[in-house]
Amino acid sequence: MFVLVPGAGGAAWYWHRVVSELRARGHEAVAVDLPGADKSAGLPEYTDAVVGAIGDRTDTVLVAQSLGGFTAPMVCTRVPVGLLVLVNAMVPLPGETPGQWWVSTGSEPARLAAAEAGGYGPEFDLDTYFLHDVPAEIAAAGAGHERPEADIAFNQPCDIERWPDTTTRVLAATGDRFFPFDFQRRVARDRLGIEAEPIPGGHLAALSQPSALVDQLLGRLP
């Protein structure tokens, strides 16, 4: 079974094209809706929601995108997970908060350097950094699912003592403008000692390249 964790905002809808593709190929898949906009709910509550979705299964493939990278290792300390796949995800150190992660990884200088090299604007906006490769009709449909991420989660630590023993893969989109590929590759090497695997698409690859992403997810199952 595939359990998919969204990034900031927590909308399960983000994964809907991947869920459909996985089911069409004969796999069970569920995307977890997280209370991202709830000012009283943060990483512990996100973890509870994902653990609840996994239930008593022991062979789950847990897939986490962007901010979901902070929830995923916390889940792996509570329930058996067969494989953890990080997709354009933040890779936390034990005890690190998402707010600290931006500075400690150098994500902003990496983003700005990639913008200069790529010839697009350095000022953040959704169209330039998230939607540039998402089909127009999908982007329009997603507008109704957008919601803010409350500040609480950014100030909470990834509550792990060390990275879990769960087999982990890092998939990094070659066209990601928010977390550029070279940046993701460096973070994966430095923090996990593994090589990031390139996938097509931008930061929202599950919306722009769902079939290619599913190909990668299914290519190295346990």
N, C-alpha and C positions, 0 to 999 in steps of 0.2 A: 504494500500500500504506500502511496505517496501522500505525504502531508506537507502542504505548502504554506509558508509563512510570509506575509507581505511586509513591506517596509513602512516608512513613516505614513501615518494616517490609518494604517491597519486594515484597509479595504480588501476583503477576500476577492472582490471583483478583479483586481489586478491580475490574478492567475487564471481567469476564466477560459482563456484560449488554450492555455497549457492543460488545464483540467479536461477540457473537451477532447484535446488531442490524445492525452493519455488514456482516457476512457475508450476512445475510438480504436485504440491499439490494444484493448483488452486488459487495461490496468485499473485498479481502484485508486481514486484520487479525491482528495478533499482539500480545499483551501480554508484556512482558519481566519475568521473575521475577528480582529482585535479592537479593543476599546481605545483606539489611538487618540480620539478627541476628548476622552474622559480625563478631567484634571485630577481625579483621585486614583487613577489606575495607571500603573507603569510596568516595568519589566517583570516583577513578580506575578502580576495579573496576566500579562501576556503569556508567561511561562505556564501558568495554570491552564489557560485556554488551550494551548497546544498540547499539553499533557493530557487534557481531557479528550481531545480529538484523537490522540493515539490510543488511549484506553489500555487494554491489556495486550496489544500486539507487540511482538518482539522483532519483527522484520521490517519495520518502517523505514522508508527512504524519506528523510526529513530535508526539505529544500527551503532555504531562507534567502530572501532578497534584501539588499541594502541594510536598513536599520534592523531587519530581522536577524542579522548576524549576531546581535547581542542576545537575543532570546534563545537562539538555537543551542548554544553550548550549555545554557542553564537547563534546557529540556533534557539534554543528553545525560546530565548528572542525576536525573530523577527517574527516567524510564529507559529501557533498552531501545537503542536505535541501530538499525543495521547499517545505514550509510547516511552521512551528513553531507549535503551539497550546498555550498555557498555560491550564490549567483549575484555578481556585482555587489558583494556584501561587505559590510564593516566587519573586520576581524579584531575582536577585543582581546586585550590582555586581562588576566584575572584581576578583578577589583577596579578595572577602568570603567569610567562612565562614557556614554556617547559624547557628552560635551567635551571631555578631555581628549577623546579619540581624534577629533579634527586637528588639534594642535600637535599631538604626539606623533601622528603619522605624517604630518605635512601635507594634508589633503588639499588645502587651499592653494599653496604655491604650485602643487602639481596640476591643479585645475587651470590656474592662470597660465602656466607655461604651455599646457596643451592648447588652450584657446589661442595664444599667440602663434603657436606653430601651425594650428589648423585654420587660422584666418577667420574665426568667428568671435563674437563679442565676449569680453570677459565678464560683463555684468550679468548676474544670474537672472534668467527668466525661464519659465516652463517650456516654451516653444524651442528655445535654443538648446537647453540642456536635457530635457526629458522627452519632448515630443517630436524632435526633428526627424526621426525615422519611423514614427508610428503612423499607420494609415489614418487619413483624415477622419474617416467614419468611426474608427475605433477611438480616436482622441475625442471626438464629439460625444460619443456614448459614455466615455469615462468622466466627463464633466460632472455628471450627476452623482458620481461616486466619490468625488474628491472631498476630503475633510482634513482639517488641520491636525497636526500632531501636538498634543499638550506638552508643555515644558517638563512635566514631572519625569518622564522617562530619560530625558537627556542628563538628568542629575543623579541617576541611580546606577550603582555599579553592576557590572557583570559578575554575578555572585557565584564564581567558581574559584577553586583553589589552583587549578591548572587546567589546561585544555583537555577535554575528555578523550578517552582512548578510542572513541568512535572513529572508524575510518572516515576521512574527510577529503572532499574534493573542492577545488575552487574553480569556478567557471567565470571568466572575465570577458566582457564584450569588447571587441576591438574598436567599436565605434562609441564607447561610453565617454561622454564629455564631462560627466559629473565626477566619476571615479575613473580617470583615464587608465587604459590597459597597462601601461608601464608602471603606473602607481600601484595598481592592484597586484601586479606580479611581484613588485618589491615587497609589499606588505605581506603577501603570502609566503615569500621566502624567509623574510625576517622573523615573522611571528609563528609560522607553522612549519617552516622547513620543507614546504612542498611547492611544486610548480603550478602556477595558474594555467588553466587550459583555455585557449581562445575560443570564443563563440562569436557569431555575427550579431550585429545589432548594437543598440545604444543602452543606456541605463535601464530602460524599460523593455528589455529584450523579450520578456514573456508576452508583451503586446505586439512588438514589431516582428519578431522571429520565433513564434511558438513552435513551429514544426522542427526548425533547426535546434532549438533548445531541447525539445523532447528527444531528438536523435541523440544528443549528448547525454541526457539523463539516462537513457536506456542503453547506452553503449558500454557502460562499465558497471552493471549491476552486480551485487555480491553473488 
